[in-house]
Amino acid sequence: MTDLPGGRRQRVVVIGAGVAGLAAAHELAADPRVEVIVVEGSPRTGGKLLRGEVAGVRTDLGAESLLARRPEAIGLLDELGLGSDVVHPQTLTAAVWSRGALRPLPAGHVMGVPTNLRALASSGVVSKRAVARAALDEALPATRFDADISVGAFVGARMGRAVVDRLVEPLLGGVYAGRADELSLRATLPQVAAVADSRSLLKALNARSVVTATGSGPVFAGLPGGIGRLAETLTESLISRGVAVRLDSAVRGLARTSSGWRLVIGSAAAPVVLDADAVVIATPAAPAARLLTQLAPAAARELGAIDYASMAIVTMAFVRSAFEKPVSGSGFLVPAVERKLIKAATFSSVKWGWYTGDLVMVRTSIGRYRDVAELQRTDDELIAAAVRDLADATGVRGAPVDALVTRWGGALPQYAVGHLERVARIKALIDAVPLLAICGAAYDGVGIPACIGSGRVAATQVLREMFSERQ
C-alpha cells in the first residue's frame, strides 16, 4: 500500500450510506492513498434500496428496478460480480386506471406525453374530446418561454389538461411522487424540453422517438431476490476492502480545521470527534443544509429550499385463485384525479421471472407530494385501503395471505421549477469550499444509476483536489 510522505493516508469521510454515498466510498477506496470512513445515522446502509420478506418471499421493499440504458449501475454490478445475475422484466406492458377501467398506456409516449394521436385515442385513457384537444398542438403556434416552466403548464398548453392529469402526472408521480404543476420541465422531462420550442410538440417528439427507439438493450434491469442486493453486496465489498462503515452515527457538527475537517458524531451526551482531510456529504438536502449552515450559509439556504415527498409501499401476497382472471402486465398507474389511495400497483411476480411458487406478489405505492394525512393512517388501515383499491381495479377477492407496509418519510426530492439553476448555484458554492463535495438524489437525478454517478463524481472531485499537486 502506498502512503503519503510521513506514512499517513488521507482520510475521507463519507456522510450518508445510501447508494450515492456507497458509490462514492467505492470510488475512493480504489485509491490506495485514501482511508475511507462511511458514517450513517440509521441502523443500516442502502438508503432506498431495502429487501425484506413477505409470505416467506424475499423481495424489494424500496426501489425494485434500475434504468439499464445508463451505464453507471450496470457497470457497478459488473465490478461487484453481479453482472451475470442481471435480469430484465418479462413484460413492460402497463396500464392506467382511468375513467373507470384499466386501459393500456398509449404506445410511443414520452413520460406520458403522447407522440401518436391514434395510439392516444385507441387507449381510451382520455376522452374523444381530450384527444381532439391534444390534436390542436399541431395548429397552435409554438410555445415560447425564456425561464423554466412546470410540466403541467407546458404540456397543458400544448395538449390540454386531460393529457396532463391522466397520463403525464401518473408517470411523474411514479418517479417523484410529485405534481405536474410544480415539477420542472427542464429537470424532469429534458427530452421534452429539448424540443419545446418546436412548431408541433407531437411531431417533434414523434420524430425524436423514431431516432431514439433504436437504443440497444432492455430499458430496465433487476436482480433475482431484489435490486436491494446491490447495496448489500456493495457494503460487504467496502468492508472487505478495509472501509469502516459506522451505523447509528448521525453527524451533528461539521467544521473546518487548520488541516482539514472535524466531525462531531453521536449524541450530545456522548459525542465522538472524527477528523478528516476531506468530506463527501451524501445525505438528503435538509440534513446537508444543517451541516452547512455555518460553513456555507448561502448553499445551506438553497439546499433548504429543496422539498421532499413522503410515501409508503404496501407489499402483498395473494393466492392466484383470489384473482378472477390471470394477472397480466407489469402493473398500472392511478391518476390523482381518480381520487384513489394508491397511485400505482406493480405485479412483481409477473414482471420478474425469478419469483416462483403459486403466490401473486403485488406492491402498491401510496403518497403524493403534500398528501401527508393519508400516510398518517395505521399500517392495517393502509393495507385495507390498498386491498380495496386493488379489488376495484382488478377484481381480486379476499385478503392477502401476508402484507407489509414500508414507510419512506421524505424519500423523494421535488425537482421544482428552477431546480437545475438551484443545483448549479449549490454546486458553485460548495466548489468554493476546499475538500468538500456533495452527491445524491437531490441534484442530478433520483434513479439508481444517477445516484451512483453522482457519488462517483463527488469522489473523483475530492481525489483530484487532494492529490493534484502531488501528481
VOFI-791669 format. One record per residue (C-alpha): residue in three letters; x, y, z. Coordinates in steps of 0.001 Angstrom, whole numbers, padded with zeros to 6 digits, always signed. Last residue first. Layout:
N
ALAXYZ
...
END
This chain:
471
GLN+000985+014090-009144
ARG+001333+015728-005722
GLU-000469+018977-006529
SER-003444+017135-007980
PHE-003686+014791-004998
MET-006310+016137-002642
GLU-008286+018160-005212
ARG-008406+015359-007743
LEU-009399+012854-005106
VAL-012212+015095-003852
GLN-013623+015670-007349
THR-013374+011974-008189
ALA-015361+011119-005068
ALA-018070+013652-005911
VAL-018295+012362-009497
ARG-018551+008799-008207
GLY-021388+009660-005878
SER-023359+011484-008565
GLY-022908+008598-010994
ILE-024213+006137-008441
CYS-027155+008445-007744
ALA-027957+008766-011451
PRO-027730+004992-011930
ILE-030132+004378-009000
GLY-032737+006913-010115
VAL-033371+010297-008497
GLY-031449+012501-010901
ASP-028778+015213-010879
TYR-029113+017053-007581
ALA-031389+015878-004797
ALA-030721+012183-005447
GLY-027231+012257-004002
CYS-023872+013977-004010
ILE-021917+016692-002262
ALA-018203+017558-002208
LEU-015788+019146+000254
LEU-012003+019397+000076
PRO-011891+023205-000055
VAL-015161+025174-000040
ALA-015620+027150-003285
ASP-016932+024024-005003
ILE-019776+024028-002487
LEU-020981+027451-003659
ALA-020750+026528-007335
LYS-022518+023237-006658
ILE-025376+024938-004849
ARG-025804+027554-007598
ALA-025914+024893-010311
VAL-028420+022902-008261
ARG-030676+025954-007980
GLU-030477+026575-011737
LEU-031421+022978-012446
HIS-034312+023150-009987
GLY-035891+026298-011427
VAL-039409+024823-011373
ALA-039470+022131-008701
TYR-037447+018930-008771
GLN-039051+017515-005638
PRO-036768+015188-003734
LEU-038250+011750-002968
ALA-037926+009950+000339
GLY-039091+012397+002979
GLY-040560+009549+005004
TRP-040420+006189+003267
ARG-042825+003848+005033
THR-042769+000124+004342
VAL-046096-001632+004914
LEU-046134-005432+004822
ALA-048803-007874+003718
ASP-049442-011604+004005
VAL-052085-014073+002833
PRO-053780-011168+001093
ALA-057441-010549+001906
GLY-060406-011597-000188
ARG-061219-011214-003846
VAL-059197-009551-006607
GLY-061460-007830-009112
THR-058615-005976-010791
ALA-059232-002247-010330
ASP-061850-002198-007608
ALA-060123-005077-005795
LEU-056791-003245-005921
ASP-058421-000151-004469
ARG-059968-002158-001648
VAL-056712-004042-000980
ALA-054793-000758-000779
ALA-057368+000635+001672
ALA-057105-002435+003917
ILE-053302-002359+003826
LEU-053186+001348+004633
GLU-055609+000899+007521
ASP-053631-002007+008941
ASP-050420+000011+008733
THR-052036+002885+010588
ARG-053097+006035+008786
GLN-050812+009054+008961
LEU-049747+008484+005365
GLU-053092+009669+004047
ALA-052816+012914+006019
VAL-049472+013805+004413
ASP-050735+014402+000899
ARG-048222+017235+000330
TYR-046451+015413-002540
ARG-048216+012159-003295
GLY-048460+009086-001126
ILE-049224+005425-001636
SER-047430+002779-003644
THR-048795-000701-004293
ARG-046749-003872-004440
VAL-048221-007157-005634
MET-046832-010683-005321
VAL-049075-013395-006749
LEU-048366-016607-004873
ASP-048186-020015-006523
GLY-044439-020513-006397
THR-041543-018765-008096
TYR-040446-015149-008496
TRP-037335-015039-010704
GLY-039338-014136-013797
TRP-039912-010538-012763
LYS-042890-008548-014030
VAL-045487-011206-013332
SER-044401-011924-009748
SER-043965-008184-009176
PHE-047453-007172-010255
THR-046814-003476-009655
ALA-049508-001082-008460
ALA-049554+002700-008668
LYS-051038+005793-007050
ILE-052937+004022-004286
LEU-055464+005997-002268
LYS-057944+006636-005044
ARG-059260+010032-006084
GLU-059375+009292-009841
VAL-057986+012804-010432
ALA-054728+011636-008820
PRO-054101+009383-011801
VAL-053578+005685-010953
LEU-050804+003732-012636
PHE-050903+000039-013539
GLY-048944-003168-013304
SER-046351-005276-015134
GLY-048859-006857-017466
SER-051114-009824-016853
VAL-052934-011200-013823
PRO-054966-014287-014602
LYS-058726-013770-014221
GLU-060995-013544-011184
PHE-057962-013114-008936
ALA-058049-014716-005481
SER-057276-018088-007086
ARG-053682-016991-007507
VAL-053132-016795-003753
PHE-052239-013263-002774
ALA-049021-011733-001404
MET-048887-008031-000552
THR-046331-005229-000455
VAL-047696-001857+000664
ILE-045200+000875-000195
ALA-045374+004184+001601
MET-044616+007735+000518
SER-043075+011010+001591
ALA-042337+013902-000737
TYR-039310+016167-000389
ASP-038588+019904-000635
ILE-035457+021575-001914
ALA-035434+025104-000417
GLY-033172+024032+002437
LEU-030451+023222-000061
GLU-030515+026792-001366
ARG-030333+028182+002150
ALA-027491+025829+003051
ALA-025557+026890-000058
ALA-025836+030530+001026
PRO-024824+029623+004575
ALA-021649+027781+003578
LEU-019715+026789+006682
GLN-022176+027930+009364
THR-025362+026407+007935
LEU-023501+023624+006115
LEU-024350+020693+008384
ARG-027990+021777+008634
ALA-028241+022148+004857
ALA-026905+018620+004311
PRO-029520+017358+006765
ALA-032234+019043+004657
ALA-030849+018126+001211
PRO-030728+014370+001622
THR-027356+012931+002669
ALA-024257+012158+000624
ILE-021872+014778+002024
VAL-018307+013918+000953
VAL-015625+015123+003332
ALA-011873+015659+003061
ASP-008806+015505+005314
ALA-010763+014057+008203
ASP-011015+014296+011966
LEU-013655+012407+013943
VAL-014935+013585+017317
VAL-017394+011389+019205
PRO-020111+012982+021319
ALA-021532+011235+024377
ALA-024222+013415+025939
ALA-024801+015436+022774
SER-025404+012184+020951
GLY-023338+010747+018139
ILE-020837+012256+015735
VAL-018923+015541+015728
LEU-016944+015960+012525
ARG-013695+017885+012184
TRP-012279+018811+008796
GLY-008979+019677+007158
SER-005589+020796+008470
SER-006330+024177+010050
THR-009802+022984+010947
ARG-013126+023355+009144
ALA-016305+022337+010940
LEU-019047+019732+010737
GLY-021443+019009+013586
ARG-024224+016616+014481
VAL-023228+013686+012247
ALA-025540+010752+012927
SER-023754+007532+013775
ASP-026262+004697+014050
LEU-024009+002856+011586
ARG-020267+003234+011164
VAL-018849+001661+007994
ALA-015041+001471+008097
VAL-013600+000706+004663
GLY-010988-002034+004830
ARG-011520-003689+001470
SER-013789-006394+002930
ILE-015924-003640+004465
LEU-016395-001957+001096
SER-017285-005221-000643
GLU-019846-006118+002007
THR-021469-002697+001603
LEU-021557-003089-002185
THR-023082-006542-001854
GLU-025877-005281+000388
ALA-026494-002181-001735
LEU-026761-004212-004943
ARG-028776-006971-003274
GLY-031544-004381-002826
ILE-032254-004992-006516
GLY-034344-007947-005406
GLY-034106-011710-004987
PRO-033101-012153-008603
LEU-031599-008835-009709
GLY-033168-006031-011715
ALA-032984-004289-015068
PHE-034924-001745-017097
VAL-034730-000380-020664
PRO-033661-003552-022430
GLY-030841-003384-024976
SER-029956-001124-027867
GLY-031388+002326-028498
THR-033179+002172-031870
ALA-036183+003956-030405
THR-034085+007130-030140
VAL-034452+008275-033752
VAL-038104+007310-034117
SER-038764+008863-030710
ARG-037279+012167-031892
ALA-039525+012309-034930
ASN-042584+011563-032800
LEU-041465+014049-030187
ALA-041143+016819-032773
LYS-044431+015923-034462
LEU-046388+015917-031219
LEU-044672+019052-029891
SER-045653+020989-033011
ARG-043909+024217-034068
SER-040931+023232-031955
ASP-039866+025382-028993
ALA-040243+022530-026512
VAL-037969+020179-028458
ALA-035217+019797-025850
ALA-037741+020400-023042
VAL-039483+017154-023994
GLN-036284+015104-023738
PRO-035380+017010-020568
LEU-038594+015902-018842
THR-037841+016104-015109
ALA-035261+018895-014846
ARG-036211+021038-017842
LEU-039960+020702-017307
SER-039663+021465-013607
LEU-042249+019918-011300
GLU-044909+022156-009755
ASP-047968+021761-011975
ALA-047024+018143-012726
ARG-047298+017158-009092
GLY-044786+014985-007299
ALA-044438+011407-006141
TYR-041068+011835-007911
VAL-040706+008765-010135
GLY-044134+007123-010042
GLY-045793+010507-009748
LEU-044143+011587-012994
LEU-045917+008715-014706
PRO-049251+009498-013058
GLU-048818+013230-013826
VAL-048173+012756-017539
LEU-051032+010440-018414
ARG-054383+011214-016813
ASP-053904+014709-015418
VAL-051527+016141-018028
VAL-053307+014600-021000
ALA-056635+015767-019577
ARG-055342+019317-019176
GLY-054740+020021-022825
MET-052139+019186-025439
ARG-049858+022207-025900
ALA-050869+024487-023068
GLY-051313+021540-020712
VAL-047900+020174-021689
PHE-046263+023474-020768
ALA-048182+024394-017627
GLY-048213+020863-016266
VAL-044513+020299-016811
SER-043713+023499-014968
ILE-041711+026232-016650
ASP-038050+027236-016705
ALA-037237+030705-017978
ASP-037307+032024-021545
PHE-040625+030621-022709
ARG-042127+030264-026174
THR-044959+027915-027082
ALA-045043+027344-030839
PRO-048224+028496-032522
LEU-051206+026146-032220
ALA-052328+024016-035152
GLU-050416+020787-034495
ASP-050990+021054-030762
LEU-054704+021243-031528
ALA-054624+017442-031741
ALA-054427+017267-027948
ARG-057822+018976-027754
ALA-059313+016412-030146
VAL-057903+013624-027976
ALA-059461+015280-024914
ARG-062860+015357-026651
LYS-062508+011698-027523
SER-061965+011007-023814
VAL-058648+010144-022183
VAL-057172+006761-021263
GLY-059176+005170-024090
SER-056020+003587-025492
SER-057303+003806-029079
ALA-057379+007613-028972
LEU-053835+008019-027647
ALA-052475+005461-030111
ARG-054166+007325-032953
LEU-052825+010640-031666
ASN-049207+009485-031702
THR-046384+011121-029747
PRO-048248+011427-026472
VAL-046618+012933-023362
GLY-046911+010236-020698
MET-043225+010032-019897
VAL-042533+010134-023657
HIS-045401+008192-025255
GLY-044819+005714-028064
ALA-047736+003386-027446
PRO-050579+004680-025323
LEU-050659+003155-021827
PRO-053277+000432-021830
ARG-056593+000999-020003
LEU-057708-000312-016634
ALA-061252+000909-016155
GLY-063422+003588-014537
ARG-062265+006642-016458
SER-058615+005874-015895
TRP-056689+003126-014176
VAL-053622+003336-016407
ALA-051977+000226-017807
ALA-048578-001353-018279
THR-046978-003779-020699
LEU-043287-003919-019847
THR-043201-007688-019652
GLN-040692-010304-018571
PRO-038693-007563-016887
HIS-034907-007851-017214
VAL-032384-009880-015269
VAL-028848-009162-014056
ASP-027191-012136-012371
SER-024168-012229-014720
GLY-023324-008656-013753
LEU-023284-009365-010041
GLY-019522-009694-009656
LEU-019190-006367-007848
GLU-017477-004666-010780
ASP-020200-005921-013126
LEU-022910-004545-010860
LEU-021050-001234-010839
GLY-021051-001113-014634
ILE-024771-001901-014790
ALA-025408+000885-012293
GLU-023366+003567-014062
PRO-024061+002700-017698
ARG-027457+004314-018265
ARG-029520+002116-020570
ALA-030365-000282-017745
LEU-032540+002075-015718
LEU-032929+000387-012364
SER-035501-001816-010717
GLU-037179-002533-007367
ALA-036622+000621-005299
GLY-037921+000071-001772
LEU-039405-003050-000198
ASP-037684-005411-002600
THR-038437-009104-002207
ARG-037511-012264-000339
VAL-040585-014469-000285
GLY-041604-016044+003035
ALA-045097-014562+002851
VAL-043440-011139+002592
GLU-039736-010973+003366
GLY-037460-007936+003239
ARG-035140-006043+000932
LEU-034083-002401+001003
LEU-032621+000027-001505
LYS-033963+003499-000671
GLY-030989+004145+001628
GLY-028622+001197+001317
THR-026886+001020+004671
ARG-028406+000104+008022
PRO-029016+001315+011587
SER-029608+004948+010561
GLY-027263+007898+011003
GLU-024633+006657+008590
VAL-020897+007308+008697
VAL-018622+005940+005970
ILE-014872+006014+006614
VAL-012344+005793+003797
GLU-008557+005798+004111
VAL-007002+007013+000882
ARG-003598+006567-000741
PRO-004536+003117-002018
ASP-007166+004642-004359
ALA-009954+002135-005079
ALA-011485+003007-001727
LEU-012487+006436-003040
GLU-014593+005017-005860
HIS-016378+002548-003607
ALA-016876+005245-000961
ALA-018576+007480-003538
ALA-020770+004573-004646
LEU-021726+003880-001030
GLY-022623+007538-000536
ALA-024763+007610-003673
VAL-026462+004277-002824
GLY-027402+005474+000629
ALA-024697+005362+003255
GLY-024539+009000+004343
ILE-021601+011180+005357
VAL-018499+009979+003516
VAL-015323+010664+005482
VAL-012071+010905+003575
ARG-008809+010222+005348
GLN-005524+010793+003501
ARG-003032+008005+004108
ARG-000211+008553+006531
GLY+003354+007316+006129
GLY+005110+010654+006548
PRO+005013+011332+002832
LEU+001777+009762+001570
ASP+001267+006049+001816
THR+001282+003439-000945
MET+000000+000000+000000
END
